[in-house]
Amino acid sequence: MATQTSELDAPSPTSQNIGDIASLTGRVLISALFLLSGFSKIAAPAATIGYIGSAGLPLPSLGFAIAVAIEIPVSLALVLGYRARVAAALMAVFSIAAAIAFHSNLSDQNQLVHFFKNVAITGGLLQIVAFGAGRLSLDARRRRAD
């Protein structure tokens, strides 16, 4: 059975604008965390590689390279809304992997908070995977050009 939508069901121009701004702001805010982390890794690569090694992960130099590759260019893609669903999915996997690798001692209150912070960040990223970057994005421009 098909349902009809009325003018009351359609978003108002004001609510749509608010949604567009909220979507962009959300992408910027969630990416800021990753960008700051990525640039701090570049500023102190030896310390980061040492920390990765101290967590018992194999190939800490490779882990460093992967982290920087996710945290900087993929975050920038998310800010711009360029292939935002793919970028958000990569960042979500990265966030869960970081939670498991670095914050899995859940008996430590600090680690528990960091673990669930990563889980919450993953939840926000999965919202982008599900609903896209919104109208204020390169993805939206690409769709309009097609």
N, C-alpha and C positions, 0 to 999 in steps of 0.2 A: 504494500500500500504506500503510495507516494504521499509525502507530506508537503504542504505548501508553507512557504515562509512569508511572513508579513513584514511590513516595514518595521514593526516593533522588534522582530527577531534580528534584524540586521544591525551590525555595530554602527554607532553614530560616528560621524567624522572625528569628534573629539575623543571618543574612547579608542578609536582606531589609532589616532595619533599618539595617545598615551601608550598604547600597546607597542607601537613602533619604537618609541623612545625607550620604553622599559626593556624591550628586547635588545636594542643596541647597548644600553647601559649595562644590562646583565652580561652581555658578551665582553664588554670592556672590563668590568669588575672581576669576572671570573678569570679572564686572561691576565690581568695585572698580577695576580698571585704567581702565575707560572712565569711571566716575563721577569719579575723581580728575582725569582729563584734561579732562572736560567742565567741572568746576567751576574748574579752572585757566584754561580759556579764558574763562569768564565773568568771572573776576577780572582778566583782562588782554586785553580784546577787541581793542584796537588792535594789540597785539603779535602776537596770533594772526592777525588779518587781514593784517598786514604779512608774516608768515611764509608764509601761504598765497599771497600775491601774489609773494613772492620765489621761490617754487617754480615760477612761471610759469603758475599756474592762472588761468583767467578768473573773473571775478566773485568775488573773495575774500570779500566780505561775505556773499554767498549761501553760499559754502563754509563760512564760519564758522557761519552759521545751521543748515546741514545737520549739521555736526559736533556742535554742541550738542544738536540735536534727536535725534540718534542716541545720543550718549554719555550723556545724562542720562535722559530718559523711557524710552527703549527699554531701557537697562540696568536701570532700576528694574523694568520689566515682567519682565525676565529674572530678577531676584532673586526677585520674587514668584511667578514661574512663571505669569505671565499671558500667554497666547498665546506661550508660550516658543519654540515652533518658528519662528514668524514673526519674533519679536524676534531670535533667534539667527541666522536667515538674513540679516536686515538688517544685523546687526553683522558677520557674516562678509563680506558684500559691502563694507561700509565698511572693514574691516580690509585686505582685498586692495587696494581702491582707494587707501588710505593708503600701503600698501607700495609700490605702483607710482608714486604721485605724489611721495612724499617720501623713499623709500629705494631708488631704482632704480640708484644708482651703486654697483654691486656690486663694483667694483674697490677701493672704500673699505671697509676691514674693519669699521668702525663701521656703515656703511650696510648692509653684508651681514648683520651680526648683527640689526639692526633689521628688515630685510626678512624674514628667516626667523623672527624673533619674531612678526611679524604673520601669517606663514603658519601657524605653530604655533597661534596664537590662533584662527585660522580653523578649523584642524582640530578644536580643542576645541568651537568653536561648532557645527560640522557634526555633532558627536556629539549635541548637544542637538537639532539639526534632525532627526536620524535617530531618536533614542530618546525625545525629549520631556523634560519637566522632572522627571518622577518623581512619587512619591506625595505629597511635601511641597511642593505647589504649588497655586496657584489653578486651574490647568488640571485637576488631578486632582479637586478639589472640584467643578468644573463638570461633569465626566464622571459623578461619583457622583450629582449632583443630577438629571441627565437621565434 
